[in-house]
Amino acid sequence: MTEQAMELINVRKQIGKKEIIKDLSFTIQKGEVFGFIGPNGAGKTTTIRMMVGLMKLTDGDVRILGKSIKTNYKEAIREVGAIVENPEMYPFMSGWRNLQHFSAMIPSITKERIEEVVRLVGLEKVITEKVGRYSLGMRQRLGIAQALLHKPSVLILDEPTNGLDPAGIREIRHYIRRLATEENVAVIISSHLLAEIEQMCDRIGIIKNGELITTQSVQDTMEQVDLQQVEMEVSPIEQAIDLLKEKHELNATEKDGTLHFQSTKEVIPVIIQTFVQHEIAIYQVGVSKTTLEDKFFDLIGENAIE
């Protein structure tokens, strides 16, 4: 049975008369990577701040391994490691000295544990070099190592690939997946790179206007979006829209004089045949695979994300 690492229970945040977060409830399991996504101002950062106790909840509760962040904060927060954007390190010190410095704040961390996290994030070759010489990707990995020193059950990463080049993004993705598998850590990622979320996460939660729209597994989502995005230049377009609804139970829209709809690949030739039979002129057909990004915009109905 999968163990719950974190649970949000009817979480609300009100500032003045404005309700920022509205009755947010979801769970995150140990060993899973959970993507937390939403448009600008949706409430992702506010939620993350409440998760780690940096912002007070108006109502509801956050439980980490069953421990309440409201009534048992010290015990609950010991289970959490977090990085918000770029981790801050001392550039004039080596990676090793940085980790030693942070480990001094928690007496139980041994030299062996430092060596273990260094291996886990793949920094063995550069750990004795000054952090000022590190690439951004190396600094992110060192930040993850620091956040893991005390063996947290939950790792929260706000924009972990922010500012990284494609090679750095791939590295971080690899180590995040490794963490979940090898350390059985629940990893929560807030990111605007939906293609990365698609490759990195087991489940996603989508938030809009402080409300949770959905949580679903990425695999299930991708099965749902295993569709073709179809654009057709046809005439008369109104008749084509009616036929798609009547004959194929598909909803289509008109944009800039072009017909837009989603369909499985197998149905597209049948649709073309239907149009030909009803003497609808077809001038152009364009097909592309629907992505998680398309699904995201379908759900939120807008084009701005953090």
N, C-alpha and C positions, 0 to 999 in steps of 0.2 A: 504493500500500500504506500502511495506517495505521501510524504509528509509535508504539511503546510509550513512554509517558511514565514510568510507574511500575510496578514489578512487586514483589509480595510473594511470597516463596518459602519455603514451609514455616515460617512465622513462629510462634514459641512464646514465651510469657512465663510464667515460674513464679516465684511469690513464696512462699518457704518451701516447704511441701509442696503448696501449691495451684497447679494449672495454670490460669492466667487466660485465656490465648490458646492454642488447640490447632491447630497445623499449618495456619495460615491461608495460602492461596495464591490470588491473583487479579491480573489486570493492568488497567491503566487506560490508554486511548489518548489521544494528543494530540488536542485539539479536541473532547473529549467531556465531558459533565457526568455525574458518577457519584455517585449517592445511596447513602450508607452508613447503613443503618437497622437497628434492633434493639431488644429490650426493655431495661428498666432492668438495669444490671449485666451486659449482654451482652459488653462489652469494646470498645465503639466508641472511647471516649476513650483507653483504654490503647493501642489499635492506632494511633490518630492520633499519640499521643506517641512511639511507636516509629517511625512514618513519618518524623517530623522530628528524630529523634535525641535527644529529651528524656527517653527511657526506653530503657535497654539491652535488647536482645533476648537472651533465654535461648538461643534457637537460630533458625536460618534466616537470611534476609537480606532487605533492602529495597533495590531498585535503582532509581535515578532516572536516566533516559536511559542505562541500562546501567552507571551508576556505583554501587558498593556503599556503603551508608551505614555499613557496619562497617569497611571497609578504605580507603575514600576519602571520608571524611565531608565535608571542606571542599569538594571538587569537587561532590559529590552535593547538598549542602544549598544551594549557590548556585542550583540549579535550582528551589528551592521558595520560595513565598510562603505565609504562613499567617495566619489570624485565628482566635483562639479566643474565642468569645462577643463581647463588646463591645470594639472596639479602643480602646486608651488613647491619648488625644491631649492636647496642652496647650491648655486652653480659652481662655487669655488671648492666644494667638497665632492668627493667621489660618490658614486651611487651607493657603495657599501656604507660609507660614513653617514650618508643621508638616512639610510635604513636603520643604522645603529642609533642615530640621534632620535628618530621617532620611536624606536623600540624601547628606549630608556624610559619613555612615559608609561610603559606597561611592563612591569617587572617580570612577568611570566614568559616573555619572549626570549628564546634561546638563540645562540649562534647558529645552531642546526636549523631552526625555523627560518632564519634569514636566508641561509643557504638554500633551503627548500623553495622559498618563494622566488628567489633569483633564478633557480632552475626552471620553475614553473612558467615564468614569463620570458625565458630564453635570453637572459642578460649576462650569462656567465663570462663571456669574453670581454665585456666592457665595464663590468661592475666596479673595477678599481680605477677607472678613468673619471676625471672630473665631469660632473653633470653638464657644465657649460659647453662641453664638446659633443653632447648627445644630440641626436636628431630629435625632432618633435615626437616621432613614433617611439623612440627609446624612452623619452621622458614620460610618455603616456604609460608605457609598460612598467616603468619604475613606480609611477603613481599607483598603478594597480597592485604592484608588489607591496607597496606601503600599506594600501588599504586592506591587504590580505594578511598582514603580519599577525594579527590577533585571532586568526581563524574564524572570520565572521560566517554566519549562515546566510546573510543577505549582502550582496554587493550592488550598490546603486551608482550607475554611471550616467551622468548628464552630458550628452554630446561627446562620447568618448573618442570619436573619430574627427572631431572638429579641427579643421586646419591641416589635416593629414593628406599626403599625396596618395594615389591609388595603392602603392606598395605598402605604405603605412597603415592604410585602412584594412588591407588584407591581413597584415600581421595582427592587428588588434582583434579582428574578427576571429582569427585562428585561436588566439589566447583566451578570448572570452568563451568560446565553445569548449576549449580544453578545461577551463576553470569549472564550468558547470559539470562536465563529465568526471574529471579527476578529483575535484574537491567537494563535489555535491553541493555547490553554492547556488543559491537562487540569484540570478543576475537580472537586474531591472535596468533597461536601457531607454533613455529618452533621446530620440534622434529625429532629424528631419530628412535623413537619407533613406528613403523608403526601399530602395533597391538593396541597401545593406541590411535593413531590418528583415527583409524577405529572406536573405541568406543566413542571417545570424540567429534569428529568434525561433523559439518553439511556438509561442503564442504572442498575440498582440492585443492591446487594449486601446480603443480609440475614444478620445475625449473631445467634446465640443461644448462650448459655453458652460464649462464646469460640470457637465453631465457625461456619464459613461454611455456611449452609443452602443458599443459591443465589445465583447472579448471573444476571441476565437483562435483556434490553432492555425498556424501559418499553412500547414499542410491542407487543412480543410478549406482555408481561404483560397489557396492556389488551385484546388480542385474546382472551387466555385468560379474562379476567374480564368479557367482554362477555356476561354472563349476567344473568338476572333472579333476585333473591332472593325466593323465594315463601313466603308464610305462609298456611296454610289452617286454618280451624276446621272439622273434619270428624268424622264418627262412623259406624262405629267406627274409631278412629285406627290401631290395630294392623293392621287389614286394609288400610288405605290405604298404610301403610308397605310392607307385603308386595307390594301391587300395583305400587307405584312401582319396586320392585326387579325384580319379575318381568316386567312389561310394558314398562317404559321404561329399565331399567338405571340407575335413579337412587337414590342413598342419601338417606334422609330421617331426621330426628330429631324427637323430641317434646320440646317445651319449654313448660311451663305450659299443658298441654292443647292446644297448637297444633302443627300439622305444619310443619316447616321444611325446605326443600330448594332447590337451584339448578337452573335450567333455562333453555333458550333461550326467547325470547318465543313462537316459533311452536309449541312443544310444549305450552304451558300449556292451550290449548283442548282438545287431544287428551287430556291428563291428566284434565281435568274430565269429558270424555265417558266416559273409562274408569271414573271413579268413579260416574257416573250409571248406567252399564250394570251395575255391580256393586252397585247400591242402597246406595251410601255417601252419607250426607246431607252436603251442603256448606252451611255456614252463612255463611262469610265467606272472601274471597280478597283477599290483599294482595300487591302486587308492587312491588319496587324494584330499581334497577340495582345490580349488584355493583360495588364500587370497589376501588382498590388497597388501601385499608384492610382491606376484607373479605379480600382475598387474603393480606395480611400476617398477619392474625390466624389464618387457616387454616394458614399455614405455621408460625407460632411457637406456636400453641395456647395463648395467654394474652392478657391484656388490659392489660399494663403496658408502656409504651414511654417512653423518655426524652424 
